[in-house]
Every structure is written in structure tokens, then in C-alpha cells.
Amino acid sequence: MKLAELQVLHLDAAAFPLTVAEQAAAGGHGQAWVIGTCQRTVVVAAGREGRGALVERMPQAAQAQGYTGAEAYAFLLRFACGLESRLVGETEIFGQIKESWREFCASPGILSRQLDSWVQLLFQDTKEVRARQLSGLGSASYGSQVRRLLGTASAGPTLLVGAGQLAQAVAPWIQAGELLLWNRTRDRALELAKLVAERNPQRACRVLEASAAAELAAWSTAGDVVMCVPPDHARDAARIAAWQARAGHQGRIVHLGLGDSGDAGWAEVSGLTSLASLFDMLKAQSDLRSVQVTRARRACAEKAVLRSLGPSPTQAHGWEDLAAFATISP
Ligand SMILES: NC(=O)c1ccc[n+]([C@@H]2O[C@H](COP(=O)([O-])OP(=O)(O)OC[C@H]3O[C@@H](n4cnc5c(N)ncnc54)[C@H](OP(=O)(O)O)[C@@H]3O)[C@@H](O)[C@H]2O)c1
């Protein structure tokens, strides 16, 4: 497949909140590669026909932001480098994209074969831009942000609620106190405990029973709490009540499931940092990082142009190629 045929649609979750079923429908049966994250859905297809079929399967596609060819490659590269993320430069997104590609290729089809060489180049370029332009950017992972907020000291164990992708990324960064893991599905919490033990065999870590009572008991005794689950009106009131009833009202909650839409119940809770407030804090610090981020975005655009010119990144190019740089926005 030529790069000119690459088609990418970008649906921001704020404007296009797609359900899991809608994302699956967008993929058809292997006709498009759909990458769903909490901030966006990115759909990758090949050729005009692929794009046309996508619009038929997915009404939102007609209004979504679309990219073709080198523009599409540049977008995917910025996406994989974390440059489209609200936590700019975050590293988890690359793992999510690789995992999504692995799942897409688990049922091989025409599209996975067509995209394969481009995706391999994308992964290679992502590593290169990250290493050259984004290394030393500072705390650019959710885990490192949690460590920064909680520090290393705590008045008791740290309770981590959730065992999904985000909890897996965050757990190894939590240092304070004993680590208590609670998840609705206990097996996933056990898997997470295994991951923590592999990374740090000395780390004290305990998996709680999956009952609501076990979770609430932990809320009453934990020094700090890290939430890696979406808000849940039915359970949150009891969680907040257990937290507020603690003697001294000390400790911190980092709630990474609590985004812009907020949740009235959490508004007055003491010691809370929501995902939305974390983004606000980072925005305030972003000037320091902006030079590096601008350079990384520029590198993504340049790499996309080079990829559109030929397979070898070191091949010689003429002055006329420079015109192409002007067409891709960094
Ligand atoms: N992944 C990221 O990079 C990222 C970044 C920022 C914010 N977030 C937010 O963090 C939260 C978790 O994201 P994720 O990527 O880890 O998702 P995920 O991999 O799908 O995991 C979801 C987690 O939430 C639990 N969960 C879902 N609905 C629940 C409910 N109604 N009651 C109790 N537990 C529930 C799941 O429990 P089971 O195992 O029992 O299903 C699992 O532990 C989401 O709100 C997401 O928007 C994620």
C-alpha cells in the first residue's frame, strides 16, 4: 500500500463519545483498525473505498477530523508520541496503540497486511522521536504524576481501586505504605499484584476481597487512595462517606477517572486531585515544556514527509521536496 492511501479519522471523545459497541461497528469485520482511548477514537483505513465504507458504517465519520497520506501518518506519529494527549508527551499511549495493533492482527485480514509495514515504521519513528525530542521532558506518565502527588510517605496503606490499563501503568509508581488492591473483578486485581511483584518483589501488596464492604473498610483505613475506575454514582456516596468519617481527615485521593464532566458528589471532598485538576496543574507548567514539544511535533511532520517520499529515511532528496514540509502542520 502507498502512504498516499492511508486514511485516518480522529474523533475526540468530548465531541464524539463513542460506546464500545459503536467502536466495534466502526471496525466492521477487520475493515478498519479502531484505537479507542479515554480521550479519543482513532480509526485507520486504506484507500478512498475504505474511507467511504467507514462513513456508511459510522454516521459520525462525516463530521470527524480526517487525514490522508502523509498528514495521516504525521497524525498517527503525534498520537503515538503522546503529543495529542492532554498529558502532553505521556508514555502510556504508545503501549495502548501497540496493544490495539496486536489485537487487530490477532485475526489477520487484508487491512492488517496492507498496514503492517507502515505500522512498523510508525513504531520505529515513535521510538526515535521520543528518544531524540522528548527524553527528559519531565513527568509524562500518569504513574509519575501519581508519585509526584502522593510522595513516598503516607499515614497508612495506599488503596488502589481498579485493575485495568491505567491501574497497571500506575501501580508500580506507588511507593507509600502497603499497597492494597481492590477491583470489581478480583482475578484482574490478582494479575495486577503479580505484575507489581515481578517489578518489585520486596513491595508489600495485598489483594482485597471484591466485595463492597472490603473496599469501604479499606477507604476507612487507607492513608491515600488512587482511583483508576470511572465515577459510579451508586458507590461513590459510600466511598466518600467512609473517607470523610476517618479521624483527622488527612490523606489524599487521586481520582484519574474524574474528568472534565466532574461529579457533584466529589466536588467538596478534602484532599482530592481529579484528572481534570491534574491537567490544569500541568497546563500551568507547560511553558517550560513547550519548546521541546514544538520540536517533537515538527519532527513528526518531517518524518511523515520523508516516509511519503520513499522507504529509506536516509535517501537523498531534492529542493522540491521541501515544499511538502509546508503542507503538513506540526
Ligand atoms: N488508560 C488511560 O490512559 C487513562 C488515562 C486517563 C484516565 N483514564 C480513566 O481511568 C479509568 C480507567 O481506565 P482504563 O484505561 O484503566 O480502563 P480499563 O482498562 O477498561 O479498566 C477499567 C477499570 O475500571 C473498572 N470498572 C469499570 N466500570 C466499573 C464500575 N461500574 N464499577 C467498578 N469498577 C469498574 C474495571 O473493573 P473490571 O476489571 O471489573 O472490569 C477496571 O478495573 C477510566 O475512567 C478512564 O477514562 C484512563
PDBQT file of the ligand as one rigid body, heavy atoms in Angstrom, charges set to zero:
ROOT
HETATM    1  N1  LIG A 401      -5.936   4.421  30.126  1.00  0.00    +0.000 N 
HETATM    2  C1  LIG A 401      -5.555   5.685  30.257  1.00  0.00    +0.000 C 
HETATM    3  O1  LIG A 401      -4.501   6.092  29.748  1.00  0.00    +0.000 OA
HETATM    4  C2  LIG A 401      -6.402   6.665  31.053  1.00  0.00    +0.000 A 
HETATM    5  C3  LIG A 401      -5.913   7.977  31.215  1.00  0.00    +0.000 A 
HETATM    6  C4  LIG A 401      -6.644   8.887  31.973  1.00  0.00    +0.000 A 
HETATM    7  C5  LIG A 401      -7.844   8.497  32.552  1.00  0.00    +0.000 A 
HETATM    8  N2  LIG A 401      -8.322   7.233  32.363  1.00  0.00    +0.000 N 
HETATM    9  C6  LIG A 401      -9.598   6.875  33.025  1.00  0.00    +0.000 C 
HETATM   10  O2  LIG A 401      -9.332   5.875  34.007  1.00  0.00    +0.000 OA
HETATM   11  C7  LIG A 401     -10.429   4.977  34.115  1.00  0.00    +0.000 C 
HETATM   12  C8  LIG A 401      -9.947   3.533  33.868  1.00  0.00    +0.000 C 
HETATM   13  O3  LIG A 401      -9.393   3.493  32.555  1.00  0.00    +0.000 OA
HETATM   14  P1  LIG A 401      -8.627   2.197  31.997  1.00  0.00    +0.000 P 
HETATM   15  O4  LIG A 401      -7.930   2.647  30.775  1.00  0.00    +0.000 OA
HETATM   16  O5  LIG A 401      -7.857   1.536  33.078  1.00  0.00    +0.000 OA
HETATM   17  O6  LIG A 401      -9.868   1.279  31.547  1.00  0.00    +0.000 OA
HETATM   18  P2  LIG A 401      -9.944  -0.324  31.507  1.00  0.00    +0.000 P 
HETATM   19  O7  LIG A 401      -8.653  -0.919  31.127  1.00  0.00    +0.000 OA
HETATM   20  O8  LIG A 401     -11.153  -0.590  30.683  1.00  0.00    +0.000 OA
HETATM   21  O9  LIG A 401     -10.272  -0.711  33.025  1.00  0.00    +0.000 OA
HETATM   22  C9  LIG A 401     -11.438  -0.248  33.622  1.00  0.00    +0.000 C 
HETATM   23  C10 LIG A 401     -11.314  -0.438  35.123  1.00  0.00    +0.000 C 
HETATM   24  O10 LIG A 401     -12.450   0.163  35.728  1.00  0.00    +0.000 OA
HETATM   25  C11 LIG A 401     -13.232  -0.875  36.373  1.00  0.00    +0.000 C 
HETATM   26  N3  LIG A 401     -14.627  -0.524  36.206  1.00  0.00    +0.000 N 
HETATM   27  C12 LIG A 401     -15.257  -0.130  35.075  1.00  0.00    +0.000 A 
HETATM   28  N4  LIG A 401     -16.538   0.140  35.330  1.00  0.00    +0.000 NA
HETATM   29  C13 LIG A 401     -16.722  -0.088  36.660  1.00  0.00    +0.000 A 
HETATM   30  C14 LIG A 401     -17.842   0.007  37.533  1.00  0.00    +0.000 A 
HETATM   31  N5  LIG A 401     -19.029   0.396  37.079  1.00  0.00    +0.000 N 
HETATM   32  N6  LIG A 401     -17.664  -0.308  38.839  1.00  0.00    +0.000 NA
HETATM   33  C15 LIG A 401     -16.458  -0.721  39.294  1.00  0.00    +0.000 A 
HETATM   34  N7  LIG A 401     -15.366  -0.843  38.518  1.00  0.00    +0.000 NA
HETATM   35  C16 LIG A 401     -15.497  -0.507  37.214  1.00  0.00    +0.000 A 
HETATM   36  C17 LIG A 401     -12.831  -2.149  35.688  1.00  0.00    +0.000 C 
HETATM   37  O11 LIG A 401     -13.147  -3.254  36.530  1.00  0.00    +0.000 OA
HETATM   38  P3  LIG A 401     -13.246  -4.745  35.934  1.00  0.00    +0.000 P 
HETATM   39  O12 LIG A 401     -11.832  -5.248  35.830  1.00  0.00    +0.000 OA
HETATM   40  O13 LIG A 401     -14.064  -5.455  36.937  1.00  0.00    +0.000 OA
HETATM   41  O14 LIG A 401     -13.924  -4.620  34.584  1.00  0.00    +0.000 OA
HETATM   42  C18 LIG A 401     -11.330  -1.918  35.529  1.00  0.00    +0.000 C 
HETATM   43  O15 LIG A 401     -10.656  -2.048  36.744  1.00  0.00    +0.000 OA
HETATM   44  C19 LIG A 401     -11.463   5.444  33.099  1.00  0.00    +0.000 C 
HETATM   45  O16 LIG A 401     -12.397   6.278  33.756  1.00  0.00    +0.000 OA
HETATM   46  C20 LIG A 401     -10.623   6.264  32.101  1.00  0.00    +0.000 C 
HETATM   47  O17 LIG A 401     -11.413   7.270  31.471  1.00  0.00    +0.000 OA
HETATM   48  C21 LIG A 401      -7.613   6.292  31.641  1.00  0.00    +0.000 A 
ENDROOT
TORSDOF 0
